[in-house]
Amino acid sequence: MLRDILGELPVEFVEQGDYDKEVIYWTMEDELEQFLDALFTGKPIGPLGHSPTRIKLFLPVRDKELEAFAAANGQTFPAKPRTKLAVLLGDMETKYPEVKFSLLKSISELKEAMQEHGKAQS
């Protein structure tokens, strides 16, 4: 699917080996689940958003939007197991439709604040 999206851009796809950037299938739900899991369990908060070496390709996109895009282009998007947090976010979204976007924006603002104080991880 990534090859179809990038089209004719001069990009080399490397499955393994030495490279300076990594592009990962990472959606809004992945970012929200990682952040909320760390928040609720007391684990360290992992890198938020993009980093100099890791590009979270679908960060502003929800899973269901990516699935619809893939289906419209004759592709499949790999199914992910639904965690308790994913179910909770889904339930919240049915009641408050913009909650995922609001949380992602808050996480982005938190990352900026942490970077200003030298506490963010890359």
C-alpha positions as CSV (number, residue, x, y, z in Angstrom):
1,M,0.0,0.0,0.0
2,L,2.9,2.4,0.8
3,R,4.3,2.0,-2.7
4,D,0.9,3.0,-4.2
5,I,0.7,6.1,-2.0
6,L,4.2,7.3,-2.7
7,G,3.9,6.6,-6.5
8,E,6.9,7.9,-8.4
9,L,8.7,9.6,-5.5
10,P,12.4,8.7,-5.4
11,V,12.2,6.3,-2.4
12,E,14.1,3.1,-1.8
13,F,12.3,0.5,0.2
14,V,14.6,-1.4,2.5
15,E,13.2,-4.3,4.6
16,Q,16.3,-4.6,6.8
17,G,19.7,-3.2,7.0
18,D,21.3,0.2,7.5
19,Y,19.1,3.2,6.9
20,D,18.7,6.7,8.4
21,K,14.9,6.9,8.5
22,E,12.2,4.4,9.3
23,V,8.7,4.8,8.0
24,I,6.1,2.8,10.0
25,Y,2.4,2.1,9.7
26,W,1.3,4.2,12.7
27,T,-2.1,5.6,13.0
28,M,-3.9,8.0,15.3
29,E,-5.1,5.0,17.4
30,D,-1.6,3.7,17.8
31,E,-0.4,7.0,19.1
32,L,-3.4,7.4,21.5
33,E,-3.1,3.9,22.8
34,Q,0.6,4.2,23.4
35,F,0.2,7.5,25.3
36,L,-2.9,6.4,27.4
37,D,-1.2,3.1,28.3
38,A,1.8,4.9,29.6
39,L,-0.4,7.5,31.4
40,F,-2.6,4.9,33.1
41,T,0.1,2.4,34.0
42,G,2.8,4.7,35.0
43,K,5.2,3.6,32.3
44,P,7.5,6.1,30.7
45,I,5.9,8.0,27.9
46,G,7.5,6.8,24.6
47,P,8.4,9.1,21.7
48,L,5.4,11.2,20.7
49,G,4.8,12.1,17.1
50,H,7.5,11.9,14.5
51,S,11.2,11.9,15.3
52,P,14.3,12.6,13.2
53,T,14.7,8.9,12.5
54,R,11.1,7.6,12.6
55,I,8.2,8.8,10.5
56,K,4.7,7.7,11.6
57,L,3.2,7.8,8.2
58,F,-0.5,7.8,9.1
59,L,-0.4,9.6,12.4
60,P,-3.2,12.1,11.6
61,V,-5.4,9.3,10.2
62,R,-7.8,7.0,12.0
63,D,-7.7,3.2,11.4
64,K,-11.2,3.2,9.8
65,E,-10.2,6.0,7.4
66,L,-7.1,4.1,6.3
67,E,-9.1,0.9,5.9
68,A,-11.5,2.8,3.6
69,F,-8.7,4.3,1.6
70,A,-7.0,0.9,1.2
71,A,-10.3,-0.7,0.1
72,A,-11.0,2.1,-2.4
73,N,-7.6,1.4,-4.0
74,G,-7.9,-2.4,-4.0
75,Q,-5.5,-2.8,-1.1
76,T,-5.8,-4.3,2.4
77,F,-4.8,-2.7,5.6
78,P,-3.4,-5.2,8.2
79,A,-5.9,-5.8,11.0
80,K,-4.7,-4.9,14.5
81,P,-5.8,-6.6,17.7
82,R,-8.2,-4.4,19.7
83,T,-6.9,-3.6,23.1
84,K,-9.0,-2.5,26.1
85,L,-7.9,1.1,25.4
86,A,-9.0,0.8,21.7
87,V,-12.4,-0.3,22.8
88,L,-12.6,2.5,25.3
89,L,-11.6,5.1,22.7
90,G,-14.1,3.6,20.3
91,D,-16.9,3.9,22.9
92,M,-15.8,7.5,23.7
93,E,-15.8,8.4,20.0
94,T,-19.4,7.2,19.5
95,K,-20.5,9.6,22.3
96,Y,-18.0,12.4,21.5
97,P,-17.1,12.2,17.7
98,E,-14.0,14.4,17.8
99,V,-12.4,13.0,21.0
100,K,-9.6,11.2,19.1
101,F,-8.6,14.3,17.2
102,S,-8.8,16.4,20.4
103,L,-6.6,13.9,22.3
104,L,-4.0,13.8,19.5
105,K,-3.9,17.6,19.5
106,S,-3.4,17.6,23.3
107,I,-0.6,15.0,22.9
108,S,1.1,17.2,20.3
109,E,0.9,20.2,22.6
110,L,2.3,18.2,25.5
111,K,5.2,17.0,23.3
112,E,6.0,20.7,22.5
113,A,5.9,21.6,26.2
114,M,8.1,18.7,27.1
115,Q,10.6,19.7,24.4
116,E,10.7,23.2,25.7
117,H,11.6,21.8,29.1
118,G,14.1,19.2,27.8
119,K,12.0,16.2,28.9
120,A,10.8,14.9,25.6
121,Q,12.2,11.7,24.0
122,S,12.9,11.5,20.3
